[in-house]
Amino acid sequence: MDVLLFALSGIAVLSILLVPLSSKVQAPILLMFLGFGMVLGEDGPGSIDFSDFSMAYSIGSLCLAIILLSGGFDTKLKDMKAAGLPAISLSTLGVVFTALVVGLAYHLILNAPLAEGMLLGAVVGSTDAAATFMMLTHSKLRLRPRLKETLFIESGLNDPIAIFLTLTFVAIVDSGATLELGTLFSAMPNFIQQMGIGTAGGIAVGYLASAVNRRITLPTGLNSPFFLMCGLFTYSATALAGGSGFLAAYLFGVTVANVGGAGARAQASKDRTAHFHEGFAWLAQIAMFVMLGLLVSPSELHVMLLPGILLAVVLIFLARPLAVFLCLAPFAFTNREKLYIGWVGLRGAVPIFLSIIPVISDGPLTPHFFNLVFIMVVASLMVQGWSIGTAGRLFGVALDQDQGTNTAAKS
């Protein structure tokens, strides 16, 4: 136990110390976590042999639930009112459009079944909330509130849709069924069940936990752990009931953060809870990315390197921008803002995590599928992550530019 604790705590400490380093060099911190995991892995100096995809999926599920729970605590309903509809459009139809374009590209480039392509599209369909938040913060770019909240809310909401689509297409690929409209429509009852139970469970338990917390006086230090355990209970109970546990965890956090008493005392309690969960979310992200880095075998990446780069180009320069323009057509965004939202489509932990599912299932896909998604995510973090500030200034969506122009005009 001492050796295990020494290793895990040492890895965690070194990973945490990478955060300020990434800010100084303007590097995507999640990419640094992945690289650290690869250094520790079997092909790196660490020589840790970790290839248990099933264990990685179990650990990743818990980490993702904690990350989404924290994201819910950071979501304010007043922001949802301003950016909710466009964000919901992007997090639902946007994921579907992205999956369709990437799926067709996979089918044409690798001459593979279209169902496998749609599975890949579903896996890489969601954007990463942590990567989006951190890279925008590091870039020190000031955006119009509606634009900023659209990006943040979309990245928090689109994971459950991507997870559902991934599970649906894994079932189709594993069964060898023909990909046709009838097959897709047959999944609709399951979709309604997943979203319905997930929504009802997250909101109901969130209200219940808030009411109990108001009526029972807990020691100050136990309030935040109480909500953490309630959130994980909501996630697992909803999953056992046949709903989307990830959606339930997110909505539980949203509900707790936006209901309850008013006043300075209640706000202080909510702030402490949000900070507590932010710390846990950081640890979950570190654990998830370092573990996923350990799972990668760099010596095998060359097999899927060219297809991965080609599909990343399709994702970044075609699929994401097209999905954004289609989904935001009914809303009052300028073309420059749409271009920027299209560019800030950072992929992160969730696609790599979801790529584990077809590998551990009984279907034909091998760890090469995992490596393909890994290459696409790394490309997204490098190309989009490093240029997120430059793109904002290039597209003219930074408030600093607008203010500078107005100041010059007045003078």
MISEBA-984489 format. One record per residue (C-alpha): residue in three letters; x negated, y negated, z negated. Coordinates in steps of 0.02 Angstrom, whole numbers, plus 50000, padded with zeros to 5 digits. Layout:
<atoms>
alaXYZ ...
</atoms>
This chain:
<atoms>
met500005000050000 asp498584988049960 val497784991150130 leu499454988650219 leu499824972650123 phe498064966350156 ala498264969150344 leu500034962050361 ser499744946750252 gly498084943250339 ile498914943950511 ala500314932550449 val499104919750377 leu498064919150537 ser499654917650641 ile500304903150536 leu498644894250555 leu498844895150743 val500354883350735 pro499394867050704 leu498064872750828 ser499374874750964 ser500014857250930 lys498264849850954 val497914859051117 gln499724857451177 ala499814876251204 pro501454885951189 ile501344893251014 leu502344908651061 leu501064912351196 met499694911251065 phe500634923650953 leu500774935651100 gly498924933651137 phe498484936650955 gly499484952750958 met498584958351116 val496894954751034 leu497404965750888 gly498044979351005 glu497264995151075 asp496374986051218 gly495734972051106 pro494464970750966 gly495784975550837 ser496044992650919 ile497744995050835 asp498675008550931 phe500515003750926 ser501645011051061 asp503245015150966 phe504575006351070 ser505985012750958 met505205005350802 ala504844989250895 tyr506674988050945 ser507254990550764 ile506054977550696 gly506454965650839 ser508334967050807 leu508104961550626 cys506934947350675 leu508134941250810 ala509604941350688 ile508604930450568 ile508094918550708 leu509894916650769 leu510504914250591 ser509274899950567 gly509804892650735 gly511594892450674 phe511114882750518 asp510294869650628 thr511834867450739 lys512974852650698 leu514774852050760 lys514594833650805 asp513254838850928 met514374852650995 lys515714839751034 ala514524829951145 ala513634844451231 gly514684859751192 leu515564862151359 pro514034860551473 ala513014871351353 ile514364884851351 ser514434884451541 leu512554886751552 ser512514900351418 thr513844910851505 leu513984907551692 gly512184901751696 val511564918551632 val512654927551761 phe512034916851907 thr510224919051852 ala510444937851838 leu511204938652013 val509804929052099 val508394937952007 gly509254954752034 leu509354952152222 ala507524946852226 tyr507004962452129 his508024973252249 leu507174965552401 ile505384964152334 leu505254981552256 asn506514990352369 ala507354996552210 pro509194999752171 leu510214983952150 ala510824989951979 glu509024989751916 gly508824972251986 met510384966251896 leu509704974151737 leu508094964151756 gly509094948351791 ala510124951051633 val508554954051530 val507734937551584 gly509374927951592 ser509294919051425 thr508194904451374 asp507234904051211 ala507814892251074 ala506184892650976 ala505094889551129 thr506224875451189 phe506264866751020 met504404868350986 met503814862951158 leu504974847851162 thr504364843050988 his502534845051036 ser502794834851195 lys503454820051090 leu504704817051231 arg506244806951181 leu507784812751277 arg509564806351285 pro510514815051142 arg511744823851257 leu510334830651366 lys509324836551216 glu510804844851130 thr511334853551290 leu509624861751300 phe509614866751116 ile511414873151107 glu511254882851270 ser509704891851208 gly510594896351046 leu512174902851130 asn511534912551281 asp510704927151190 pro512324936951153 ile512844935851336 ala511144941951395 ile511174956051268 phe512904961751323 leu512444961251508 thr510844970851472 leu511754984651379 thr513054985551518 phe511784987351658 val510724999551555 ala512275010751545 ile512545009151734 val510725012751777 asp510605027451657 ser512215035451722 gly511725032951903 ala513425024951938 thr513665014552095 leu513584995852065 glu515254989252124 leu516594977352062 gly517624991551987 thr516154997051880 leu515874979251819 phe517714976151782 ser517774992151680 ala516544983851559 met517714968951527 pro518664977051382 asn517014980451296 phe516464962451328 ile518074955551253 gln517864967051103 gln516044962151076 met516364943451090 gly518034943950997 ile517434953850846 gly515784944250844 thr516664927350844 ala517974932250715 gly516724940950602 gly515454926850603 ile516714912950569 ala517744922750441 val516274928450335 gly515494911150350 tyr517054903050276 leu517174916450143 ala515344914950091 ser515494895950083 ala517064897049976 val516264909449856 asn514694898849843 arg515734883449798 arg516714892549664 ile515284902049583 thr513824892749507 leu512224901549558 pro510474896549504 thr509794884049631 gly508494896149693 leu509794909449735 asn510934899249848 ser509854901050004 pro509474919749978 phe511344922449952 phe511724915250124 leu510294925050203 met510964941550136 cys512744936750185 gly512134932750361 leu511244949450379 phe512774958150307 thr513834949350439 tyr512634954750577 ser512624973150526 ala514474974350481 thr514994966550646 ala513844978150744 leu514554993250653 ala516314987150694 gly515904986650880 gly515604968050897 ser514104957350940 gly513104956250780 phe511944943150855 leu513394931650899 ala514134934450725 ala512484929850641 tyr512354913650741 leu514164908650709 phe513984912950524 gly512574900250513 val513574887250611 thr515074889450497 val514104888350334 ala513164873050395 asn514744863650444 val516014867850308 gly516004865450122 gly515984850750006 ala515504833050048 gly514364821349956 ala512514820149920 arg512434835949814 ala513254846849946 gln512144839450082 ala510584842549978 ser511114860749956 lys511364862550145 asp509674854650178 arg508814866850059 thr509704881450142 ala509194875550316 his507364873450264 phe507364890550180 his508024898950337 glu506844889050448 gly505384896650353 phe506094914150372 ala506414911050557 trp504584906050580 leu504014922150496 ala505244932150604 gln504594923950763 ile502794927350713 ala503184945550672 met504154947950832 phe502884940350951 val501354948150870 met502234965050873 leu502704962851057 gly500904958151094 leu500334974051007 leu501544983951113 val500754977851275 ser499314987351353 pro498334974151453 ser497434987851551 glu499114992951627 leu499754975551673 his498904975151843 val500164987851911 met501594975351897 leu500584959251910 leu501024954252088 pro502894958652076 gly502954949951907 ile502214933851976 leu503354934052129 leu504904936852022 ala504344923351900 val504234911152047 val506014915952097 leu506614913851918 ile505774897051887 phe505994888552056 leu507604896152124 ala508704905752003 arg508664893851854 pro508854877451952 leu510254884752059 ala511184890951904 val511004873951821 phe511664864151970 leu513154875851990 cys513604875951804 leu513384857251775 ala514284851651933 pro515884846951837 phe514924836951705 ala514204819451708 phe512354823551723 thr511234814851847 asn510254825051974 arg508654820551881 glu509384827451719 lys509964843251806 leu508224845651878 tyr507464843651706 ile508704855751624 gly508264867851764 trp506424866051724 val506644868151536 gly507214886151555 leu505864893551446 arg505894912351422 gly505284919451257 ala505484933751137 val507244939251185 pro506844944951364 ile505334954851305 phe506374962251164 leu507804966751282 ser506594975151403 ile506284988251268 ile508084994651282 pro507945002751456 val506255010051407 ile506945019151253 ser508555024451341 asp508745040451440 gly508655031851609 pro507295031451742 leu506405015451688 thr504675016851610 pro503545004951511 his503084997051678 phe504784988251667 phe504254981151499 asn502604975351574 leu503524966951719 val504604956751600 phe503084952551494 ile502194945151646 met503734934851691 val503894927851514 val502044923451505 ala502174914651673 ser503684904751612 leu502814899351452 met501244894351545 val502024885251693 gln503564877451611 gly502944876551432 trp501344867051469 ser502214854751586 ile503784851051486 gly503234833351439 thr502504829451610 ala504094835351695 gly505164824151584 arg504164808951633 leu504084814351816 phe505974816551827 gly506244800051734 val507314807051592 ala506234800951447 leu507034787051345 asp505334778651328 gln505334775551515 asp507084768451514 gln506674757151367 gly505054751651450 thr505984747151608 asn507314737451511 thr505984728151412 ala505044723351570 ala506654717351650 lys507084706351501 ser505374698651495 
</atoms>
